[in-house]
Amino acid sequence: MTRRSWSGRTITRITAYLRRRDGNTCWLCHHPVAQDSGSIDHIHPVSTHPDLEHTPTNWKLAHLTRAGTEQGCDHPGCTCPGNKGRKAQPWTAPPSRSW
């Protein structure tokens, strides 16, 4: 099976669609995603579910991992790995309250 590639225009269009559909928050940490960043993340990773790569219900907006770090979110104290930092591993957000 040949994978269809994602062009820059397609990524921009899908990211805008996700902002309208789900709001402007990262699905991993629920913090706002800057307008000039953000990435398409897959709920079920493409590495384990290649058939869901182009399925809109499998797409979510996530922080784009910053170069040279494993962190995607700029929010103080947040450990969100962002899209690239999560790799194929599941990630759970830290509790929103510490009580």
C-alpha positions in Angstrom: 0.0 0.0 0.0 1.4 3.4 -1.0 1.1 6.3 1.5 -0.3 9.5 0.2 2.0 12.4 1.1 0.7 15.5 3.0 1.6 18.8 1.3 2.1 22.0 3.2 -1.2 23.4 1.8 -3.1 20.3 2.9 -1.6 20.5 6.4 -2.5 24.2 6.7 -6.1 23.5 5.5 -6.5 20.6 7.9 -5.0 22.6 10.9 -7.5 25.4 10.2 -10.3 22.8 10.0 -9.3 21.3 13.4 -9.1 24.8 15.0 -12.7 25.4 13.9 -13.9 21.9 14.8 -12.3 21.4 18.2 -11.2 24.9 19.3 -7.7 26.2 19.5 -6.5 23.9 22.2 -4.0 21.0 22.2 -5.8 17.7 22.7 -3.0 16.4 24.9 -2.7 19.1 27.5 -5.7 21.4 26.8 -3.6 24.5 26.6 -4.0 27.1 23.7 -2.0 26.4 20.6 -0.3 29.5 19.0 -1.8 30.5 15.6 1.6 30.1 13.8 2.2 26.7 15.3 0.2 23.6 15.8 0.2 20.3 14.2 -2.1 17.5 13.2 -1.8 14.6 15.6 -3.5 11.2 15.3 -5.4 9.8 18.2 -4.4 6.3 17.0 -0.8 6.6 15.7 -0.2 6.0 12.0 2.6 3.6 13.0 0.0 1.2 14.5 -3.1 2.2 12.5 -2.0 3.3 9.0 -5.6 2.8 7.7 -6.7 5.8 9.9 -4.1 8.3 8.7 -6.5 10.2 6.4 -9.6 9.8 8.6 -10.7 13.1 10.0 -12.2 11.6 13.2 -8.6 10.4 14.0 -7.1 13.9 13.8 -6.6 16.3 16.7 -4.7 19.6 17.1 -1.5 19.4 19.1 1.5 21.5 19.9 4.3 21.2 17.4 7.3 20.0 19.3 10.1 22.6 19.4 13.4 21.7 17.8 16.0 20.4 20.2 13.5 19.7 23.0 11.0 17.0 23.9 8.4 19.6 24.9 5.7 21.1 22.7 3.8 23.4 25.1 5.1 26.8 26.3 2.7 26.9 29.3 4.7 27.0 32.6 5.0 23.6 34.2 3.4 21.7 31.3 5.1 18.6 30.2 3.1 18.1 27.0 5.3 16.3 24.4 3.5 17.8 21.5 2.9 15.9 18.3 6.4 14.7 17.5 7.5 14.1 21.1 4.7 11.6 21.7 5.9 9.3 19.0 3.8 6.2 19.1 3.5 6.1 22.8 0.2 6.9 24.6 0.4 10.0 26.7 -1.9 11.0 29.6 -2.1 14.6 30.8 -1.2 15.3 34.4 -4.2 15.9 36.7 -5.6 19.4 36.4 -5.7 19.7 40.2 -3.3 18.5 42.8 -5.8 17.6 45.5 
